[in-house]
């Protein structure tokens, strides 16, 4: 990659990560915070506040991407970040769950993930594009890991409302980064909007849909699961919310220690598919471990380690597989559909997972996750790993 491509990839990855902060930074603490709001919100309302961010993203992801084709990337990014700022401040000042839901919906409506991916495609050559995508993928993984550790610490000092305000401030800084440090490519031809047949061909591609269902399931189970885990750590481990980082940090470190050799061995021995299937199976098993060990903190921590080994491996693998499988000239569109599937997973995991937990408890939510993961596992067993594209 050229220095300009590296710079563009890193800066766009930082903006992309900001979008994921909208989910990750409140993930370990929001269920506890929301349950204490005035009016005593139900599990469904808490789940809806979690997940509606994903719904508005899913609805607007592809329209924003197509609008950026017509009017340019940067104007759409500005608009999306502005919506994110407005939503963050509304959620931050709201003292009732209804206000938080509205704020989260507006936050998510700044759906610029597909625009950022398309912008990266504009600024990188074909041979460097996969590396650029890998930088974004790595930034998401690091954002997730960092969020789990610093979120309880931030909660201690500024609380969840303060975290929402902080998101808005960071988005404002991101506006400046886009304005002053990232340039539209010179001499770039006007991009035509994708036609209907283009969209249909991507939506009908079974191999891509298998991966789209995978990212949907991965994030649906993640959001649903983290509606229960903070309560488990408090009730079974007697660990205050502000000290949950003491659990998450070593769990993440151990999981990364296992992931690195997994990646190296799978590449060396050409067993990428086996590692992929193993990681999905690991997610499936952990759902039952959470149920079985629901009364013991040691078992919950062990289940968390297994979960994050599978989750982090799959989170890094899925966008790379989509990039390899998609036709080069339709890669941006395919990644837009992929991002939409991810956002829908966030919505379903929060709203439906919360509804199930409301009537059947957290064990019902874990069974719901295991059902989704089982379908994903069955769909993935016949999968053929794609060959690398230049």
N, C-alpha and C positions, 0 to 999 in steps of 0.2 A: 504494500500500500504506500502511496505517496504521502508526504507530510500533510498535504492539504486534506487528503482522504482520511487520514488518522484524526486530524483536528476536527473535521466535520462529523466523523462517526462518534467521537467522544462527546462533543457538545450536544449532538442530537440524542445520544444515549442518556445524557444528564437530563434533558427535557423529558424524554420518554420515562425515565425513572421517577420523575416528579409526578407523572400521571399515576404510576403504581403506588406512590406514597399515599395517595388518596384511599387506597385499600389497606396497604401493609402497616402504616404507622398506627392506625387505630385498631388493627386486627386483634392484638392481645388484650386490649383494655376496654373496647367499646361496649361489649355486652354487659360488663359490670357497671360502667358509667350509665348506660341507657336504662338499666333496670332500676336505677335510683332517681330518675327524673320524676318530676311532679306528674301525678296521674297514674303512676305505677304501670308503665307500658307492658303489654303482653309480649310473649316471645315472638309472636308473628310480627308485631310492630317493630320490635328490635331487629328482627331479621330483614324486614322490609327496608328499614333505614340503612342497614348494611348493604342490601342487594340492589336497591333502586339506582344506585350509582352505576351498576353494571347494565341495568335496563336502558337508561338513557344513552349510555355509551353505545350499546348494541344497536339501538335504533338509528343513531346519527353517524356511526363510524364510516360506513360506505358513502352516504351523502356528503359528508365533509371531505372525504377523499376525492370524490368526483368534482366537488366544487373547487377544490384546490387545483385540479387539472385545468379548470377553465380560468380561474382568477389568480392563480399563483399560490405557492405553498405558504409564504410568510403571512399574508393577510388572514388566511384561515387559521394559522397557528395563533396569531394575535387574538383573534376573536375567541378561539377555544380557551386560551389561557385567561382571557378576561372573564369568561363564564365560570371558569374554575375558581377565580379569585372571588367573584360575587357569591358563589355557592359556599365557599369556605367560610366567608364572614357571616353569612346567614346561619350556617350550622353552628358557628362558634358563639353567636349571641343568643341562640335559641335555648329556652329553658324547658321546653316541652318537646315530646317526641315528634309531633307533627311538624314543627319548625325545622327540626333536624332532618326529617325525611325530605322536606322541600329543598333545604340546602344541599343535601346529598344528591338529589335529582339534578339540580343546577350544576353542581360540581361535575357530575358524570356527563352532562350534555356538552361539555367542552371536549368532544371526542376526537382528539387529534392524533391518536396512535397511528392510524393508517396514513395520515398526512405526513407524519414524521418518517414512517417507513418509505413512503414514496419520495420524500425529500432526500433521504439517504440514497435511494436508487439514482436520483438525479445527480448527486454529488460524487458517486463512486463509479468506477469502471466495472464491467461485467466480471472480470477476474477478481476484483477486490470486494464485490458486493457481499458475498457470503461472510467474509471476514468482518465487514461492517455490521452485518446482522448478528454475528457472534459477539461483537462488542456490546451491542444492545442487550443480547441475551444475558451476558455476564453481568451487566449493570443491573438488570432486573433481579438476578440472584443475589447480588451484593446488597441491593436495596432491601430485599426481603429479610436477609440475615441481619442487617444493621437495624432495621425497624423493630424486629422482635427484641433486640437487646436494648435499644435506647428508648423505646416507647414507654415502658414502665418508669424509666428514670425521668423522662419528660413529663409524664403524668404526675409524678410527685411534685414537680416544681411549677408547672403551668396548667396542669389538668387537661382534660380532653378539649374543652373550649379553647384553651390556649394553643393546643396542637392544631386545631382547625384554623385559627388565626395565623399560626406559623406557616401552614400550607399556603395560605393566601399570600403571605409575604414572599415565600420562596417562588411562587408563581409570578409575582411581580418582578422579581430578580430575573426569572427566566425570560420575561418579555425583553429585558435589556440585553440578555445574551443573544437572543434571536435577532434583535435589531442591529446590534453593533458587531457581533462576532461571526455571524453566519450569513454568507452572501448567496443570493440566487445564482445558479450557474450561468455564466456569460454565454451568449450565442445559443441558448437552449431553445429549441423549437417549441412552439405551442403544442401542448399535449392534447390530443383528442380524448373526449370522454369515452369510457368503455361502452360499447354497444350492447344491446340486449343479448345477442348470441354469445358474446364474451362472458357475460355474467352467467348465463345458463351453462356454458361448457365447464366453468369452474364449479358451479353448484352441483353439477351432475357427476363430477369426478369422484368415484368411490374411494380411491386411495387418499385423496385430500380430505374427504368427508370423514374418513376413519380417524385422521389426525385431528380434525376439527372437533369431533366428538370427544377425543382424548383431552384436549385442552379445556373443553366445556366441563368434562367430568372432574378434571384435576382441580379446577377452581371452584366448582360447585361443592365438592367434598371439603376443600380447604376452608371455605367460608362457613359451611355448616358445622364443621368440626370445631372451629375456634369460637363458636357460640357456647361450647361446653367446656373446653380445656381450661380457661381461666377460673371457672367455678370449681373444677376438679382440684386445681392446684391450691385454691383457697380452702376448700372444705376438707379434702383428704390430706393435703400436705401442710395445712395451717401456714401457708406462705402468703404474706401480704401482697397485694397486687403490685405495689411499687418495687417488690423484690423478685418478681417473676423472671427478670433478666438473669438472675443467678441460675435458673434452670435452663433457659433458652440458650445462653451463651455456650456452656459446655456441650449441650445437645447438638447445636449447630457445628461446633468444632469437630466433634466425633463423627458426625455425618459427613463432613467434608473430607476427613481423613480416609473414610471408606470410599467416597466417590472418586477421588483422584486415581487410585489404582484400578477402580472399575472402568474408568474411561480409558486408561492406558492399556489395560489387558484386553478390553473389548476391541480396541483398534488393532492391537498387535496380532491377536488371534482371530480376528475377523468374526467376532461373536457379538456384534452390536445389537442384533435382533434379540439374542438370548438375554443380554443385559437389559434391554428395553422391556421384554416380557417379564423378567424377574422383578423389575422395579414396579410394574403394575401389580404383580402378585403380592409384592411386599405391602403396597398400599391397601390391598384387599384384606390381608391378614391383620394389619394394624387396627382396622375398624373393630374387629372382634377382640383384639387385645385391649382396646379402650373400654369395651363393654365388660370383659372378664376382670380387668384390673381397676374397675371404676372406684373401688373402695381402698386402693392402696397406691401410695404416691410412687413407690419404687417401680411398680409395674407400669404406671402411667409414663414415667420418664423413659423407661425402656421402649415403650410403644412409640413415644415421640422420636427417639433416635431412629428406629426402623422407618417411621413415617418420613422423616426428613431425608433419609438416604434415598428413598424412592422418589419423593417429591422433587428434590433438587436435581436429580439425574434426568427426570422426565421434563422438568421445566426448561432445562438447557437443551435437551434433544429435540423436542417437538418443533420449535420454529426452524431449526436447521433442516429437519426432514421436510417440512413444508417448502422451504426455499429450494431444496434439491428436487422435489417432485413436481413443482409447478413449472409450466412452460416459462422460459426466460422472459418472453414479452408480456406475460400475464402474472408475473411473480408478485407485483404490487397488489393487484386485485386479489390474488389468492391469500396474501397475508392480511388484506383487509377483512376478508371473510373469516380468516383464522382469529383475528382480533375481536371480531363480532361474536364469534363462538365463545371466546374467553369471557367477554363481558356478559353474555347470556348465562354462562355458568355462575358468575358472581351473583347475578340476580336470582337465579333459581336456588342456589345454595343458601342465600340469605332468606328469601321469602318462603320457599317451600320447606327448606330445612327448619326455619323458625316455626312454621305452621305445624309441622310434624312434631317438633319438640314441645310445642304448646299442648298437644293432645296426648302424645305418647312418651314424653320425656326425652332426655338426651340419648338414651339407648335406642329409641326409635329413629333419631336423626342419624346415628352411626349405622343402623341397618339400612337406612335410605342411601347413605354413601356407599355402603358395601354392594348394594344392588346396582348402582350406576357403574362402579368399578368392575363388577363382574361382567357386565355387558361389554365394557371397554376391553377387558381381557380376552373375552371370546372373539371379539371383532379383530383383535390384534394378532392372534395366533397365526392366521394364514398370511399375514403381511410380509411382503418382500421389501427388504431395505433398498432404497434408491442408490444408484451410483452417483458419484460426485460429478457435478457439472462445472465447466470452466466459466 
